[in-house]
Amino acid sequence: MNITGNTIFIPGATSGIGLALALRFQAKGNTVIIGGRRAALLDELAQRHGFDTVQLDTADAASITAAAREVLATHPSLNVVIAMAGIMRAEDWHSPAGFLASAEQTVTTNLLGPIRLFAAFVEHLQAQADATFVTVSSGLAHTPLRVTPSYNATKAAIHMLTESLRLQLSDTSVKLLELVPPAVATELMPGQSENPIAMPLDAYVDEVMQLIEAQPDTHEILVERVGFLRFAEVRGDYDQVVAAVNSTDRHAASA
């Protein structure tokens, strides 16, 4: 993916990693459109930063379809979509009351959301000379955190989906790029922004941008810190890494 000269749509960019990426890409000379559920917040960000905005709920199929239609009508040169929106919740799978509603919402947002976004934009992206669809998985796709089973599972699915789509679309102009965050100091879960183990947001996004610029043809964006989780099985210390990640309930490895 080129670091500049793109027209980029980022659903889920009203806070956290999504907003930080939107600002970095804008500063690099890209046109950035951000999406989110809260109209007032979108208006505020548009006034403050000059973003174009579109309201959408990535858990709602009709909302994604409508937002895609709006984005493509106003930005026909769109060539990058970053499927940023996601949720992460602690669950207790000892009884349905502890997990079922959360699991269904997590699958809808974290897995069906990117699938529906891909469906909404893939034909347009194939018509572009150089296009990228960016998925967001997690270090927890490779090393599970005990308290977030559905999140771990959806991110593992996103990883394999990205790998598979890269193979299928190898005969097109569309590249698949997977962003694999470690724990980052955001509000993805309560208290995560204050977690001393989480990587500072600015440091994370700075390293992401450096990697994209240095390795425009890479398949995965892996900051140094996420390697502990990403390659545990490859290194042969998977059991030890799982034990370390789950030795605390502070969600130290969340992303």
Backbone as numpy.savetxt, mean C-alpha at the origin, in Angstrom:
# Nx Ny Nz CAx CAy CAz Cx Cy Cz
9.97 1.80 -12.37 9.13 2.99 -12.37 10.00 4.23 -12.37
9.73 5.16 -13.27 10.45 6.42 -13.26 10.04 7.24 -12.04
10.98 8.01 -11.51 10.72 8.79 -10.31 10.00 10.09 -10.61
9.98 10.51 -11.87 9.39 11.79 -12.21 8.65 11.69 -13.55
7.84 12.73 -13.85 7.15 12.79 -15.14 5.91 11.95 -15.24
5.37 11.47 -14.12 4.20 10.61 -14.11 2.94 11.38 -13.72
1.80 10.77 -14.04 0.53 11.19 -13.47 0.07 10.04 -12.58
-0.02 10.29 -11.27 -0.15 9.24 -10.27 -1.45 9.41 -9.48
-2.19 8.32 -9.36 -3.38 8.30 -8.50 -3.08 7.44 -7.29
-3.30 8.01 -6.08 -3.03 7.28 -4.84 -4.30 7.24 -3.99
-5.11 6.20 -4.09 -6.22 6.03 -3.14 -5.65 5.72 -1.77
-6.19 6.36 -0.74 -5.68 6.14 0.61 -4.50 7.03 0.92
-4.50 8.26 0.38 -3.35 9.14 0.57 -3.69 10.37 1.40
-4.64 10.25 2.30 -4.99 11.40 3.14 -4.21 11.43 4.45
-3.40 10.41 4.71 -2.59 10.37 5.93 -1.51 9.32 5.76
-0.63 9.24 6.73 0.35 8.16 6.81 1.27 8.06 5.60
1.61 6.81 5.24 2.54 6.56 4.15 1.99 7.13 2.84
0.68 6.99 2.61 0.10 7.47 1.36 0.30 8.95 1.15
0.01 9.75 2.17 0.17 11.19 2.05 1.65 11.56 1.91
2.50 10.91 2.69 3.93 11.20 2.60 4.47 10.89 1.20
4.04 9.79 0.61 4.45 9.47 -0.75 3.91 10.48 -1.75
2.66 10.88 -1.56 2.07 11.87 -2.47 2.89 13.15 -2.48
3.31 13.60 -1.32 4.10 14.82 -1.23 5.47 14.64 -1.87
6.10 13.49 -1.66 7.43 13.26 -2.25 7.32 13.17 -3.77
6.33 12.47 -4.27 6.18 12.36 -5.72 5.85 13.71 -6.34
5.03 14.49 -5.69 4.71 15.83 -6.19 5.98 16.68 -6.26
6.81 16.60 -5.23 8.05 17.38 -5.20 9.01 16.97 -6.30
8.88 15.75 -6.80 9.74 15.25 -7.88 9.20 15.61 -9.26
8.12 16.38 -9.33 7.62 16.82 -10.61 6.53 15.96 -11.21
5.91 15.11 -10.40 4.78 14.31 -10.85 3.46 15.03 -10.58
2.46 14.75 -11.40 1.10 15.17 -11.11 0.47 14.11 -10.22
-0.04 14.52 -9.06 -0.54 13.55 -8.08 -2.01 13.83 -7.78
-2.82 12.78 -7.90 -4.23 12.82 -7.51 -4.37 11.93 -6.29
-4.96 12.43 -5.23 -5.14 11.61 -4.03 -6.63 11.29 -3.86
-6.89 10.14 -3.26 -8.26 9.71 -3.00 -8.46 9.34 -1.55
-9.69 9.55 -1.07 -10.02 9.18 0.30 -11.50 9.32 0.54
-11.95 8.91 1.72 -13.38 8.90 2.03 -13.90 10.26 2.50
-13.05 11.07 3.15 -13.53 12.28 3.81 -13.37 13.50 2.91
-14.48 14.04 2.44 -14.44 15.17 1.51 -13.77 16.39 2.13
-14.07 16.68 3.40 -13.49 17.85 4.04 -11.98 17.76 4.12
-11.47 16.58 4.43 -10.02 16.40 4.51 -9.39 16.51 3.13
-10.04 15.96 2.12 -9.53 16.09 0.75 -9.45 17.56 0.34
-10.49 18.32 0.68 -10.49 19.75 0.35 -9.33 20.47 1.05
-9.12 20.13 2.31 -8.03 20.75 3.08 -6.68 20.45 2.45
-6.46 19.19 2.06 -5.18 18.80 1.46 -5.00 19.43 0.08
-6.10 19.57 -0.65 -6.02 20.23 -1.95 -5.59 21.68 -1.80
-6.16 22.37 -0.81 -5.81 23.77 -0.59 -4.38 23.92 -0.09
-3.98 23.01 0.78 -2.66 23.13 1.40 -1.54 22.74 0.45
-1.77 21.68 -0.37 -0.68 21.14 -1.17 -0.91 21.22 -2.68
-2.09 21.59 -3.10 -2.35 21.68 -4.53 -2.65 20.36 -5.21
-2.97 19.34 -4.44 -3.34 18.06 -5.05 -4.69 18.16 -5.75
-4.84 17.41 -6.84 -6.19 17.10 -7.31 -6.70 15.96 -6.44
-8.01 15.92 -6.21 -8.56 14.93 -5.30 -9.80 14.27 -5.89
-10.09 13.10 -5.38 -11.33 12.41 -5.73 -11.79 11.64 -4.49
-13.07 11.69 -4.22 -13.61 11.00 -3.06 -13.92 9.55 -3.44
-13.47 8.62 -2.63 -13.81 7.22 -2.87 -13.62 6.42 -1.59
-14.31 5.29 -1.55 -14.19 4.31 -0.47 -13.73 3.02 -1.12
-12.51 2.59 -0.84 -11.97 1.40 -1.51 -12.62 0.11 -1.04
-13.48 0.18 -0.03 -14.26 -0.99 0.38 -15.58 -1.10 -0.38
-15.84 -0.16 -1.27 -17.11 -0.08 -2.00 -16.83 -0.17 -3.49
-17.28 -1.23 -4.12 -16.98 -1.45 -5.54 -17.51 -0.33 -6.41
-18.73 0.13 -6.14 -19.33 1.20 -6.95 -18.54 2.50 -6.80
-18.04 2.77 -5.61 -17.26 3.97 -5.37 -15.95 3.93 -6.16
-15.31 2.78 -6.23 -14.08 2.65 -7.01 -14.36 2.90 -8.49
-15.42 2.32 -8.99 -15.77 2.50 -10.40 -16.02 3.96 -10.73
-16.77 4.64 -9.87 -17.08 6.05 -10.10 -15.82 6.91 -10.00
-14.97 6.63 -9.02 -13.75 7.41 -8.86 -12.82 7.21 -10.05
-12.71 5.99 -10.52 -11.85 5.72 -11.68 -12.34 6.49 -12.90
-13.64 6.51 -13.09 -14.22 7.25 -14.22 -13.86 8.74 -14.12
-13.95 9.29 -12.90 -13.63 10.70 -12.70 -12.15 10.98 -12.93
-11.29 10.14 -12.39 -9.85 10.35 -12.54 -9.44 10.29 -14.00
-9.95 9.31 -14.72 -9.55 9.16 -16.12 -10.12 10.26 -17.00
-11.28 10.79 -16.63 -11.86 11.89 -17.41 -11.04 13.17 -17.25
-10.50 13.39 -16.06 -9.76 14.63 -15.81 -8.25 14.47 -16.01
-7.77 13.24 -16.00 -6.33 12.99 -16.14 -6.09 11.82 -17.09
-6.34 12.03 -18.37 -6.19 10.93 -19.34 -4.76 10.43 -19.49
-3.78 11.20 -19.00 -2.39 10.75 -19.07 -1.99 9.89 -17.88
-2.92 9.54 -17.01 -2.61 8.71 -15.84 -1.81 7.47 -16.23
-0.71 7.25 -15.55 0.09 6.06 -15.86 0.58 5.29 -14.64
0.24 5.79 -13.43 0.63 5.09 -12.20 -0.54 5.09 -11.23
-0.85 3.92 -10.68 -1.83 3.79 -9.60 -1.14 3.12 -8.42
-1.24 3.72 -7.25 -0.66 3.15 -6.03 -1.82 2.78 -5.10
-2.06 1.50 -4.92 -3.20 1.01 -4.13 -2.83 1.03 -2.66
-2.94 2.21 -2.06 -2.38 2.45 -0.73 -3.33 2.10 0.41
-4.63 2.24 0.20 -5.58 2.13 1.31 -5.54 0.74 1.95
-5.62 0.71 3.29 -5.64 -0.57 3.99 -6.00 -0.38 5.46
-6.41 -1.46 6.10 -6.72 -1.44 7.52 -6.01 -2.60 8.21
-5.78 -2.42 9.51 -5.10 -3.44 10.31 -5.74 -3.46 11.69
-6.23 -4.63 12.09 -6.95 -4.73 13.36 -6.51 -5.97 14.12
-6.44 -5.81 15.43 -6.19 -6.96 16.30 -7.46 -7.81 16.36
-7.28 -9.13 16.33 -8.40 -10.07 16.33 -8.13 -11.23 17.28
-9.21 -11.83 17.78 -9.12 -13.02 18.61 -9.97 -14.11 17.96
-9.31 -15.11 17.41 -10.00 -16.15 16.63 -10.48 -17.32 17.50
-10.56 -17.13 18.79 -11.10 -18.19 19.64 -12.61 -18.33 19.49
-13.28 -17.27 19.05 -14.72 -17.33 18.83 -15.08 -16.33 17.73
-16.17 -16.57 16.99 -16.52 -15.68 15.88 -16.66 -14.22 16.27
-17.14 -13.96 17.46 -17.33 -12.58 17.88 -16.02 -11.80 17.91
-14.92 -12.51 18.06 -13.62 -11.85 18.17 -12.94 -11.56 16.85
-13.51 -12.08 15.75 -12.77 -11.89 14.51 -13.60 -11.77 13.24
-14.80 -12.32 13.18 -15.45 -12.50 11.88 -15.73 -11.17 11.18
-16.34 -10.22 11.87 -16.65 -8.94 11.23 -15.36 -8.23 10.79
-14.36 -8.25 11.66 -13.09 -7.62 11.33 -12.43 -8.29 10.14
-12.46 -9.62 10.13 -11.82 -10.36 9.03 -12.48 -10.03 7.70
-13.80 -9.97 7.69 -14.51 -9.67 6.45 -14.18 -8.26 5.97
-14.12 -7.31 6.88 -13.79 -5.93 6.50 -12.35 -5.82 6.01
-11.46 -6.56 6.65 -10.05 -6.52 6.26 -9.85 -7.10 4.86
-10.49 -8.22 4.59 -10.39 -8.82 3.26 -10.98 -7.89 2.20
-12.11 -7.28 2.51 -12.74 -6.37 1.55 -11.84 -5.18 1.24
-11.26 -4.59 2.27 -10.44 -3.39 2.07 -9.06 -3.72 1.51
-8.38 -4.69 2.11 -6.97 -4.94 1.79 -6.75 -5.81 0.57
-7.73 -6.64 0.23 -7.55 -7.55 -0.91 -8.52 -7.23 -2.05
-9.81 -7.17 -1.75 -10.76 -6.83 -2.81 -10.55 -5.40 -3.30
-10.17 -4.49 -2.41 -9.94 -3.11 -2.82 -8.90 -3.00 -3.92
-7.69 -3.52 -3.73 -6.70 -3.47 -4.80 -7.12 -4.24 -6.06
-7.81 -5.36 -5.88 -8.28 -6.11 -7.05 -9.25 -5.26 -7.86
-10.17 -4.60 -7.18 -11.15 -3.76 -7.88 -10.49 -2.54 -8.50
-9.49 -1.96 -7.83 -8.75 -0.86 -8.41 -8.02 -1.31 -9.68
-7.43 -2.46 -9.62 -6.74 -2.99 -10.80 -7.72 -3.16 -11.95
-8.88 -3.73 -11.66 -9.89 -3.93 -12.70 -10.34 -2.60 -13.29
-10.43 -1.57 -12.46 -10.91 -0.27 -12.93 -9.90 0.44 -13.83
-8.61 0.14 -13.69 -7.59 0.90 -14.41 -6.76 0.09 -15.39
-6.85 -1.23 -15.38 -5.89 -2.02 -16.14 -5.97 -1.78 -17.64
-7.15 -1.61 -18.19 -7.24 -1.39 -19.63 -6.64 -0.04 -20.01
-6.91 0.97 -19.20 -6.31 2.28 -19.46 -4.79 2.21 -19.35
-4.28 1.56 -18.32 -2.84 1.49 -18.12 -2.15 0.77 -19.28
-2.79 -0.26 -19.82 -2.19 -0.97 -20.94 -2.07 -0.10 -22.19
-2.86 0.94 -22.27 -2.80 1.85 -23.42 -1.71 2.91 -23.27
-1.05 2.95 -22.10 0.02 3.92 -21.87 1.36 3.30 -22.28
2.26 4.14 -22.73 3.56 3.64 -23.17 4.37 3.06 -22.02
4.19 3.61 -20.83 4.94 3.16 -19.66 4.04 3.34 -18.44
3.61 2.25 -17.84 2.64 2.33 -16.74 3.07 1.41 -15.60
2.62 1.77 -14.39 2.95 0.98 -13.20 1.74 0.90 -12.30
1.46 -0.30 -11.81 0.47 -0.50 -10.76 1.24 -0.93 -9.52
1.12 -0.14 -8.45 1.88 -0.38 -7.22 0.96 -0.99 -6.17
1.34 -2.15 -5.67 0.61 -2.78 -4.57 1.38 -2.52 -3.27
0.68 -2.67 -2.15 1.30 -2.46 -0.84 1.05 -3.71 0.00
2.10 -4.46 0.23 1.98 -5.64 1.09 2.52 -5.29 2.47
3.40 -6.08 3.02 3.92 -5.84 4.37 4.99 -6.86 4.68
5.87 -6.52 5.59 6.76 -7.54 6.11 6.00 -8.70 6.74
4.79 -8.41 7.20 3.96 -9.45 7.83 3.35 -10.41 6.81
3.55 -10.16 5.53 3.19 -11.15 4.51 4.12 -12.35 4.58
5.26 -12.18 5.24 6.30 -13.22 5.26 6.59 -13.74 6.66
6.28 -12.95 7.68 6.46 -13.35 9.08 5.25 -12.86 9.86
4.41 -13.77 10.40 3.13 -13.34 10.96 3.22 -12.75 12.35
2.33 -11.77 12.57 2.10 -11.22 13.90 0.86 -11.89 14.47
0.96 -12.44 15.65 -0.09 -13.26 16.25 -1.43 -12.56 16.32
-1.44 -11.27 16.64 -2.70 -10.60 16.93 -3.43 -10.08 15.69
-2.84 -10.22 14.49 -3.47 -9.66 13.29 -3.56 -10.71 12.17
-4.24 -11.83 12.39 -4.27 -12.89 11.38 -4.80 -12.45 10.02
-5.91 -11.71 9.99 -6.50 -11.34 8.71 -5.59 -10.37 7.94
-5.01 -9.44 8.66 -4.07 -8.52 8.01 -2.91 -9.29 7.40
-2.29 -10.17 8.18 -1.17 -10.96 7.66 -1.57 -11.70 6.39
-2.75 -12.33 6.43 -3.20 -13.15 5.31 -3.46 -12.31 4.07
-4.09 -11.14 4.25 -4.36 -10.31 3.07 -3.07 -9.79 2.46
-2.09 -9.47 3.27 -0.84 -8.97 2.73 -0.04 -10.09 2.05
-0.13 -11.31 2.57 0.49 -12.44 1.87 -0.18 -12.66 0.52
-1.51 -12.51 0.48 -2.23 -12.65 -0.78 -1.83 -11.56 -1.77
-1.68 -10.33 -1.28 -1.25 -9.23 -2.16 0.13 -9.52 -2.74
1.02 -10.07 -1.93 2.36 -10.41 -2.43 2.26 -11.41 -3.59
1.52 -12.48 -3.39 1.45 -13.51 -4.43 0.65 -13.02 -5.63
-0.38 -12.21 -5.39 -1.13 -11.63 -6.50 -0.21 -10.77 -7.36
0.61 -9.96 -6.73 1.53 -9.10 -7.47 2.51 -9.92 -8.29
3.04 -10.97 -7.68 3.96 -11.85 -8.40 3.29 -12.46 -9.63
2.05 -12.88 -9.46 1.32 -13.53 -10.55 0.96 -12.56 -11.66
0.49 -11.37 -11.28 0.12 -10.38 -12.29 1.33 -9.91 -13.08
2.48 -9.85 -12.41 3.69 -9.46 -13.13 3.97 -10.45 -14.26
3.74 -11.71 -14.01 3.92 -12.72 -15.06 2.89 -12.57 -16.17
1.62 -12.39 -15.78 0.56 -12.30 -16.78 0.69 -11.08 -17.67
1.12 -9.96 -17.07 1.17 -8.71 -17.83 2.55 -8.41 -18.42
3.39 -9.43 -18.45 4.73 -9.23 -19.00 4.71 -8.91 -20.49
3.58 -9.17 -21.15 3.46 -8.84 -22.57 2.81 -7.48 -22.80
2.71 -6.67 -21.74 2.11 -5.34 -21.84 3.10 -4.29 -21.36
2.67 -3.04 -21.38 3.50 -1.93 -20.89 3.36 -1.72 -19.39
2.54 -2.56 -18.72 2.24 -2.35 -17.30 3.22 -3.11 -16.43
3.90 -2.38 -15.57 4.80 -2.99 -14.59 4.07 -3.13 -13.26
4.42 -4.17 -12.51 3.89 -4.39 -11.16 5.01 -4.15 -10.16
4.76 -3.23 -9.24 5.75 -2.88 -8.23 5.13 -3.09 -6.86
5.82 -3.81 -5.99 5.30 -4.11 -4.65 6.07 -3.33 -3.59
5.34 -2.56 -2.84 5.89 -1.82 -1.70 5.73 -2.70 -0.47
6.82 -2.96 0.25 6.81 -3.90 1.38 7.27 -3.18 2.65
6.36 -2.50 3.35 6.78 -1.74 4.53 7.08 -2.64 5.74
7.99 -2.18 6.60 8.13 -2.75 7.94 7.16 -2.02 8.86
7.38 -2.08 10.15 6.63 -1.20 11.06 7.00 0.24 10.77
6.00 1.08 10.54 6.22 2.50 10.27 5.36 3.29 11.25
5.86 4.41 11.72 5.18 5.22 12.73 4.01 5.98 12.11
2.89 5.28 11.94 1.64 5.86 11.45 0.53 5.48 12.43
-0.70 5.86 12.09 -1.85 5.51 12.92 -2.60 4.31 12.37
-1.91 3.42 11.67 -2.56 2.23 11.13 -3.21 1.42 12.24
-2.54 1.33 13.38 -3.12 0.74 14.58 -2.95 1.73 15.74
-3.84 1.67 16.74 -3.73 2.59 17.88 -2.36 2.50 18.53
-1.74 3.64 18.73 -0.45 3.71 19.40 0.75 3.45 18.54
0.55 3.08 17.28 1.69 2.71 16.44 2.60 3.90 16.17
2.03 5.10 16.08 2.87 6.26 15.79 3.83 6.57 16.93
3.53 6.06 18.13 4.39 6.30 19.28 5.28 5.10 19.60
5.18 4.06 18.81 5.96 2.85 19.06 7.43 3.10 18.76
8.32 2.98 19.73 9.74 3.28 19.49 10.39 2.31 18.51
9.76 1.16 18.29 10.33 0.18 17.36 9.97 0.52 15.92
8.90 1.28 15.71 8.46 1.62 14.36 9.43 2.59 13.70
9.62 2.41 12.41 10.49 3.29 11.63 9.83 4.65 11.47
10.53 5.74 11.70 9.94 7.07 11.49 9.41 7.21 10.06
8.25 7.84 9.94 7.58 7.92 8.64 8.45 8.60 7.59
9.04 9.75 7.93 9.84 10.47 6.94 11.05 9.65 6.50
11.68 8.97 7.45 12.84 8.14 7.10 12.43 7.02 6.17
11.25 6.42 6.44 10.79 5.34 5.58 10.55 5.83 4.16
9.79 6.90 4.02 9.43 7.37 2.69 10.66 7.91 1.95
11.58 8.54 2.65 12.82 8.98 2.01 13.57 7.79 1.42
13.67 6.70 2.17 14.38 5.52 1.68 13.64 4.89 0.51
12.31 4.87 0.56 11.52 4.35 -0.56 11.82 5.14 -1.83
11.80 6.44 -1.75 12.05 7.27 -2.93 13.47 7.07 -3.46
14.43 6.94 -2.57 15.80 6.68 -2.99 15.91 5.35 -3.73
15.21 4.33 -3.24 15.26 3.03 -3.89 14.60 3.05 -5.26
13.46 3.74 -5.37 12.80 3.83 -6.67 13.69 4.55 -7.68
14.34 5.62 -7.23 15.20 6.38 -8.13 16.43 5.58 -8.54
17.00 4.83 -7.60 18.22 4.08 -7.88 17.95 2.79 -8.64
16.73 2.22 -8.46 16.41 0.92 -9.06 15.05 1.00 -9.77
14.96 1.74 -10.88 13.66 1.95 -11.53 13.01 0.69 -12.06
13.79 -0.37 -12.24 13.24 -1.62 -12.77 13.02 -2.69 -11.70
13.16 -2.32 -10.44 13.00 -3.31 -9.38 11.55 -3.77 -9.26
11.35 -4.96 -8.70 10.01 -5.51 -8.51 9.46 -5.24 -7.12
10.35 -5.13 -6.13 9.95 -4.90 -4.74 10.73 -3.73 -4.17
10.04 -2.90 -3.41 10.71 -1.83 -2.68 10.91 -2.30 -1.25
12.14 -2.66 -0.93 12.47 -3.25 0.35 13.47 -2.35 1.07
12.98 -1.57 2.02 13.92 -0.79 2.83 14.72 -1.77 3.68
15.87 -1.33 4.13 16.78 -2.23 4.84 16.10 -2.89 6.04
15.27 -2.14 6.75 14.70 -2.64 8.00 13.73 -3.81 7.79
13.09 -3.89 6.62 12.10 -4.94 6.42 12.73 -6.29 6.07
14.01 -6.29 5.76 14.67 -7.55 5.41 14.60 -8.59 6.51
14.59 -8.16 7.76 14.47 -9.08 8.90 13.24 -9.97 8.76
12.13 -9.41 8.31 10.89 -10.16 8.13 10.83 -10.82 6.76
11.18 -10.08 5.74 11.00 -10.54 4.36 11.80 -11.80 4.06
12.99 -11.93 4.62 13.88 -13.02 4.24 14.14 -14.02 5.36
13.27 -14.04 6.35 13.47 -14.96 7.48 13.52 -16.41 7.01
12.58 -16.80 6.18 12.55 -18.19 5.71 13.74 -18.50 4.82
14.13 -17.54 4.00 15.27 -17.73 3.11 16.55 -17.92 3.93
16.68 -17.12 4.98 17.89 -17.23 5.82 17.91 -18.49 6.66
16.74 -19.08 6.89 16.66 -20.26 7.72 16.43 -19.99 9.19
16.07 -18.72 9.53 15.82 -18.40 10.94 14.37 -17.98 11.17
13.47 -18.56 10.36 12.05 -18.18 10.42 11.47 -18.35 11.81
11.68 -19.49 12.44 11.10 -19.73 13.77 11.59 -18.71 14.79
12.86 -18.37 14.72 13.40 -17.39 15.65 12.82 -16.00 15.40
12.62 -15.64 14.12 12.06 -14.33 13.79 10.60 -14.25 14.23
9.84 -15.34 13.98 8.45 -15.36 14.44 8.38 -15.18 15.95
9.26 -15.87 16.66 9.28 -15.74 18.12 9.62 -14.32 18.54
10.58 -13.70 17.87 10.97 -12.34 18.22 9.84 -11.35 17.95
9.19 -11.49 16.80 8.10 -10.58 16.43 6.95 -10.70 17.42
6.70 -11.89 17.91 5.56 -12.13 18.77 5.90 -12.16 20.25
7.09 -11.69 20.58 7.48 -11.64 21.99 6.89 -10.44 22.70
6.20 -9.58 21.94 5.55 -8.39 22.50 4.24 -8.16 21.79
3.28 -7.55 22.44 2.01 -7.20 21.83 2.00 -5.73 21.38
3.17 -5.17 21.17 3.26 -3.77 20.78 3.16 -3.59 19.27
2.85 -4.67 18.56 2.68 -4.62 17.10 3.96 -4.09 16.45
5.09 -4.59 16.94 6.37 -4.04 16.51 6.65 -4.26 15.03
6.07 -5.30 14.44 6.39 -5.59 13.05 5.31 -5.15 12.09
4.32 -4.44 12.57 3.19 -4.08 11.71 3.60 -3.08 10.66
2.81 -3.06 9.58 3.09 -2.13 8.48 1.79 -1.73 7.85
